[in-house]
């Protein structure tokens, strides 16, 4: 039995060996997770709407293939992949397109494949610290509704739901803010406009470890789904 503490551990919980699997990373960003999969021997394809993200991913993981595109219109043939992954990505899809995106993920996996959706929940002190910069309550809730709708409508069948805590530790508030802005550079302007209040909110939300570093926990929900 694998301890579930990361997206990679979620994959390992459903496939004993990752080597040789063809895996699509939808919303791949700069390729961090794609790199982990490639290191395990997977044949990785990533897609993301961000041109700069795709450039960075291509440089970071040259053995993988990366494409610019959106989750709701995947440029791949049906039944191409063993696993389709969305890591912290579904809530970034426009709400009206979330069902289409899930349908696309179902379309491109093989009949014995799985779709894995890993989403942060609108709880935990990491979320509390983020809210003054960007309140994702509505979009995170919408992502969970979209998953439920996809299962109820017969697009996907839920095999399992796994939950874990993603813990992140920062020496300073600046470290936390750099992490948040790296995900979405447009957040930098928000931080600059209200920096004092945001720094106070981050400190108020943080727990502290024995070294005095700031500790943030983010509850994560991972849904493992098959084509219905």
Secondary structure, DSSP 4 states (H G I P E B T S, - for coil): -----SHHHHHHHH-S--TT-EEEEET-TTSHHHHHHHHTT-EEEEEES-HHHHHHHHHH-TTSEEEE--TTS--S-TT-EEEEEEES-GGGS-GGGHHHHHHHHHHHEEEEEEEEEEEE-S-SHHHHHHHTT---HHHHHHHHHHHHHHHHTTSEEEEEEEEEEEEEEESSHHHHHHHHHHH-TTHHHHHHHTHHHHHHHHHHH-EE-TTS-EEEEEEEEEEEEEE-
